[in-house]
Amino acid sequence: MLYTNLQHIETADAHQKFISENENVMICCGRMGPMCIPVYGIMELLEDQYTKVKFVDMEFDSPESHVIRNVPEVRNFMGIPFTMYYKNGKLVKATSSIQSMAQVRTILDAEFSNV
């Protein structure tokens, strides 16, 4: 389990249920490492500002995270975390590696402009 203050997604079924039940979702799939921890922190800070987006994490090394690790959009990713943005159950953006607050905000504003 990841030691963050975010809600955790632990199974492939829970992942599918969560993205289908929530309009705007950001999932950070990673480890408790130096490239991932800053992204979790950014997500925790943005939760109060982007109230129409659900921010969650998923453990990269879990077999269940195949639902993120194996999508075509991440095929050429070289670093973790894999950060996935879903709108109405569809993947609309995927990034890898460390992200800054500005980078995350730019994606949230572009992909979830109604929030």
Residue pairs with C-beta under 8 A, 6 or more apart in sequence:
1 8
1 10
1 59
2 8
2 30
2 31
2 32
2 40
2 57
2 58
2 59
3 32
4 40
4 43
4 44
4 57
5 44
6 28
6 40
6 43
6 44
6 47
6 55
6 56
6 57
7 54
7 55
7 56
7 57
8 56
8 57
8 58
8 59
9 15
9 18
9 27
9 56
9 57
9 58
10 58
10 59
10 62
10 64
11 64
12 64
12 65
12 66
12 67
15 27
15 58
15 64
15 67
15 68
16 67
18 25
18 54
18 56
19 25
19 27
19 86
19 89
20 89
22 54
22 86
23 52
23 87
23 88
24 50
24 52
24 53
24 54
24 86
24 87
24 111
24 112
24 115
25 53
25 54
25 56
25 84
25 85
25 86
25 87
26 43
26 53
26 54
26 55
26 56
26 83
26 84
26 85
26 86
26 104
26 108
27 56
27 57
27 58
27 68
27 83
27 84
27 86
28 36
28 39
28 40
28 43
28 55
28 56
28 57
28 58
28 81
28 82
28 83
28 84
29 57
29 58
29 59
29 60
29 65
29 68
29 69
29 80
29 81
29 82
29 83
29 84
30 36
30 39
30 40
30 57
30 59
30 60
30 80
30 81
30 82
31 59
31 60
31 61
31 80
31 81
33 80
35 79
35 80
35 81
35 97
35 98
36 60
36 80
36 81
36 98
38 98
38 99
39 81
39 83
39 98
39 99
39 104
40 57
42 99
42 100
42 101
42 104
43 55
43 57
43 104
44 55
45 101
46 53
46 55
46 101
46 104
46 105
46 108
47 53
47 55
50 108
50 112
50 115
51 115
52 112
52 114
52 115
53 108
53 112
53 115
58 64
58 65
58 68
59 65
60 68
60 69
60 80
60 81
60 82
68 74
68 82
68 84
69 82
71 84
71 91
71 94
73 91
73 94
74 82
74 94
74 96
77 94
77 96
77 97
78 96
78 97
79 96
79 97
79 98
80 96
80 97
81 96
81 97
82 94
82 95
82 96
83 94
83 95
83 96
83 99
83 104
84 91
84 93
84 94
85 91
85 92
85 93
85 94
85 107
85 108
85 111
85 112
86 92
87 111
87 112
92 111
93 107
93 110
93 111
95 103
95 107
108 115
